Amino acid sequence: MEEFSIRIENVVASVSLGETIDLYQIARAIPGVDYDPKRFPGLLFRLSKPKTATLIFSSGKMVCTGAKSSTGVYEAVDEIVKTLKEKGIEIKGKPEVFIQNVVASANLMSEVNLERAGLQLENVLYEPEQFSGLIYRMTDPKVVLLIFGSGKMVCTGARSEDDVYKAVEKIYKRLKEIGVLMSKGAPK
């Protein structure tokens, strides 16, 4: 039986085309993009497959959000560049993609005694009057985990899906080791 489950929710990446780009030309050539330079300096390019939203700036920098994997990010960037080229917008180099943040949700399949965990773990912030979850800053891999009493968790700040899996496995083992995991419905 699986001890926990993990789901990648969002992968955010920055992209560099290595050259400036004419956003007005893109806005004229591609229907459905959002570009209003009076309100925001970037152009918003949405894709339905993979479902992403990418901001494109005249500097040639892009920010892609919404992908469910790093593979999805690369697919989105490839699709955008292909579309731009098809519409006569010249892109000379190969885009450089940098994964900035992988956000995931996890379920530890057990309840967590946050009060005890807050006392026994290092690098934590637990103030239940302010926020119902325990904030745990892990250093290796460098991520932030929001852990809730229900055993649900959010992992943010990871640079890869592997980092997410390592972090969840590591915190699961640590919580088990300090005796703060309880089967659902067990007396606290």
Residue pairs with C-beta under 8 A, 6 or more apart in sequence:
2 109
3 108
3 109
3 172
4 106
4 107
4 108
4 109
4 168
4 169
4 172
5 106
5 107
5 109
6 104
6 105
6 106
6 155
6 164
6 165
6 168
7 104
7 105
7 106
8 68
8 69
8 102
8 103
8 104
8 161
8 164
9 68
9 103
9 104
9 105
10 65
10 66
10 67
10 68
10 101
10 102
10 103
11 65
11 67
11 68
11 69
11 70
11 72
11 73
11 99
11 101
11 102
11 103
12 63
12 64
12 65
12 99
12 100
12 101
12 102
12 103
13 63
13 64
13 67
13 70
13 73
13 77
13 97
13 98
13 99
13 100
14 61
14 62
14 63
14 64
14 97
14 98
14 100
15 54
15 61
15 62
15 63
15 64
15 77
15 95
15 96
15 97
15 98
16 60
16 61
16 62
16 95
16 96
16 98
17 60
17 61
17 62
17 81
17 91
17 93
17 95
18 60
18 92
18 93
18 95
18 96
19 60
19 91
19 92
19 93
20 58
20 59
20 60
21 56
21 57
21 58
21 59
21 60
21 89
21 91
22 58
22 89
23 35
23 37
23 42
23 43
23 56
23 57
23 58
24 35
25 89
26 33
26 35
26 43
26 45
26 56
26 84
26 87
26 89
27 33
27 35
27 43
29 87
29 88
29 89
30 45
30 83
30 84
30 87
32 46
33 43
33 44
33 45
33 46
34 43
34 44
34 46
35 42
35 43
35 44
41 57
41 58
42 55
42 56
42 57
42 63
43 55
43 56
43 57
44 53
44 54
44 55
44 56
45 53
45 54
45 55
45 56
45 80
46 52
46 53
46 54
47 54
47 76
47 79
47 80
50 66
50 67
50 68
50 72
50 75
50 76
51 66
51 67
52 64
52 65
52 66
52 67
52 72
52 73
52 76
53 64
53 65
53 66
54 62
54 63
54 64
54 65
54 76
54 77
54 80
55 62
55 63
56 62
56 80
62 77
62 80
62 95
64 73
64 76
64 77
64 97
67 73
67 75
67 76
69 161
70 99
70 102
70 160
70 161
73 97
73 99
74 97
77 95
77 97
81 91
81 95
84 91
85 91
99 159
99 160
100 159
101 156
101 157
101 158
101 159
102 155
102 158
102 159
102 160
102 161
102 163
102 164
103 154
103 155
103 156
103 158
104 154
104 155
104 156
104 158
104 161
104 164
104 168
105 152
105 153
105 154
105 155
106 152
106 153
106 154
106 155
106 168
107 151
107 152
107 153
108 151
108 152
108 153
108 172
108 175
108 181
109 151
109 184
110 151
110 181
110 182
110 183
110 184
111 149
111 150
111 151
111 181
111 182
111 183
111 184
111 185
111 186
111 188
112 134
112 147
112 148
112 149
112 150
112 151
112 175
112 180
112 181
112 182
113 149
113 180
113 182
113 188
114 126
114 128
114 133
114 134
114 147
114 148
114 149
114 180
115 126
116 178
116 179
116 180
117 124
117 126
117 134
117 147
117 175
117 178
117 180
118 124
118 126
118 134
120 178
120 180
121 134
121 136
121 174
121 178
123 136
123 137
123 138
123 139
124 134
124 135
124 136
124 137
125 134
125 135
126 134
126 135
132 148
132 149
133 146
133 147
133 148
133 154
134 146
134 147
134 148
135 144
135 145
135 146
135 147
136 144
136 145
136 146
136 147
136 171
137 144
138 144
138 145
138 167
138 170
138 171
141 158
141 159
141 163
141 166
141 167
142 157
142 159
142 163
143 155
143 156
143 157
143 158
143 163
143 164
143 167
144 155
144 156
144 157
145 153
145 154
145 155
145 167
145 168
145 171
146 153
146 154
146 156
147 153
147 171
147 175
151 181
151 184
153 168
153 171
155 164
155 167
155 168
158 164
158 167
172 181
175 181
182 188
